[in-house]
Amino acid sequence: MLASSKLPSEERPTKYTASGFRAAREAAAMTVDEVAALCGYSRGVILGIENGGTYHTLTISRAASVIPNHNLSLIRDE
């Protein structure tokens, strides 16, 4: 299997931003560090998601999955 960066652009995994991620985290009364610890990502990745960085949909899904009552369709912008 090729690394995604080696694939032709039309075959690369889709990346998204997650503008609603911070609101979902705050609504669940969770800190950045709590989300990072529970999903296994660094604090920097969580902050990157919250600050509009583009991430693979699986990264956003994994981070959002630890937020109680999250709704990924409201978190992820396409």
N, C-alpha and C positions, 0 to 999 in steps of 0.2 A: 504494500500500500504506500502510495506517495504522500509526502507531507503536503498539507493543503497549499502551502506557498509554491509548490512545484506544479500544481495542477493548472490547466488553462483557466483563465478568469471566469468563464461561464460554468466551470465545475467546482469552484471554490465554495466552501460553506458560507451561507449567508450571515452577514453581521448586522446587528441592530444596535440602536441606542435604547436606553431604558429610563425615560424621563420621569416615570411614575414610581421608580424604585424607592427613592428616598421617602416619598409620601407613604408608601406601603410600610416601610420599615418604621417610620415614626408613628404611624397609626397603631402598629403592633407594640409600641413602646420598647423597641429594641435599639441597642447601640450598634454602631458600625463594627465594633470589636466582637459583639455577640454573634452577629450575622456571619462575620468572617470565620470565627471559631466553629460554628455549627456546620457551615458548608464546606470548610476546608480550603478556602481561598485566603489570601493575605488581605490585610486591611487596605492596602493600596489598590487591589482589584475592586473591592467593594466601593471605595471612594471614586475610582475611575468610572464604574458603572453609574454611580450617582451624579457624577459631574459631566455626563454626556459622552463618555468614550464609547467607541463602537466595539462590541464584543459579539462573539459567536452566540447564537441563540441558546446553545446548551450551557454556556457559561452563565448567562442571565437566568435561565431556567433553574440551574442548580443553586445559584445564590438565592433566588426568590423562593425556592421550595422550603427553605427553613423559616420563612416568614409566615406565621399563622394567618389563615384566611386570605392568602395572597390570590390575586387574580392576574395571571400572566398577561392576559389580553389588555389589561389596563396599565400594566407596568411597561411592556415592550412597545416601542414605536417601530412601525415598519416603514 
